[in-house]
Amino acid sequence: MAVTDFRDPLKLNKLPVRGLVAETSSSAPAAPAEGQLWTDSVNHVIKFWNLTAWKNPLDRGDHTGTQAASTISDLAATVKGYRLDEFAAPSTPVSLNGQRATNGADPTAATDLATKAYVDNARAGIAGVKDPVRAVASTNVNLSSLPATVGGVTLGSGDSFLAAAQTTGTQNGIYTFSASGGAATRRSDADAVGEVQDGTMVAVAEGTDAGAQYIQTATPSGAPGSWTQTWTKFSTGGQTYTADGSGIELSGTTFSLELADATLSKSAAGLTVGLVPVTKGGTGATTVAGARTALGTVGKFTANVAALTGGTPLNIVHGLNTTDIKEPSLKEISTGEFVGAKFNVVDANTVSVTTAASYAANTFSVVVIG
């Protein structure tokens, strides 16, 4: 059949074309034009030329934009089929949203997470620390018909206690209280082989032994109840303090200062030193004058004199607290000359001075020794 060779574009004016088949061959046409179609008879796909390569319109790598996950039929099944260890490791903390991680294996490395069973077993091992008991029975109790109060504590159902001094030693151990008049049962973490060891410890929460810790010191030889547990109180709550007699008092749990004599006092503000007598290196006084008197020392007073009116006495308060004073003196400030004046003792802290003439204030200074 003859083939019509169109050398120029054929304008179809948007008329539909039926039965159009692209060129089909096992190898790509030579010297293709942009947009030329070709059916690959080997792979059975149609391709177009983009000036660089023959492209399959269905190739994923050439697609742009996004595709809704709901349109990918096997997306959920494929993603859910991956194991967690196949995903990239997290680089920030991972929240479990309050849920538990279950069915884990025992840890082997220092940074491994631990299962509850592993922790419980570790705590129940040699010299393990048990959960605290509420009280300790330090005398024999009837475990078949329990008293309401054990170790000074009124127990309730489910409370635990330590029986440490049973007449029958094999009854010693950690128990759960049922009710007054009811029977005690060994606590679930202290009723099987290996759960109570030489070195197992338990703390006491309340009662006469509140704050104490007990340690089991006997060598186990079977399940609790088949051997005598020996529980020893090895410490009481907190540190023990003792006053050493060097000025610190200890009354119960309260420290305070001892006061040697009445010259010392104490309050919330601290220690206060009062009047110290001369015999202890003090003055026994609260004023300078009093201190001089107590110490037998001479006091001296000097000051500028106020205005003087001739023939009128002027009182001068010296504060030396004594009438046994030496003759006071008046000195003219400008010349340094001593001038004559009449002095009288008014009282232990005051003298008067009288001059014949009148003088302005600060003309003289006065010196009183006593």
Secondary structure, DSSP 8 states (H G I E B T S, - for coil): -------S----TT----S---EEESS--SS--TT-EEEETTTTEEEEE-SS-EE-TT-GGG--S---GGG-TTHHHHHHTS-GGGS---SS----TT----S-----STTS---HHHHHHHHTSTT-B---BSEEE-S---TTS--SEETTEE--TT-EEEE---SSGGG-EEEE---TTS--EE-TTSSSTTSS-TT-EEEB-SGGGTT-EEEE-S---SSTTSS---EEEEE-SS------SSSEEEETTEEEE---STTEEEETTEEEE----GGGTS-S-SSHHHHHHHHT---EEEEE---B-TT--EEEE-----S-----EEEETTT--EE--EEEEEETTEEEEE-SS-B-TTSEEEEEE-
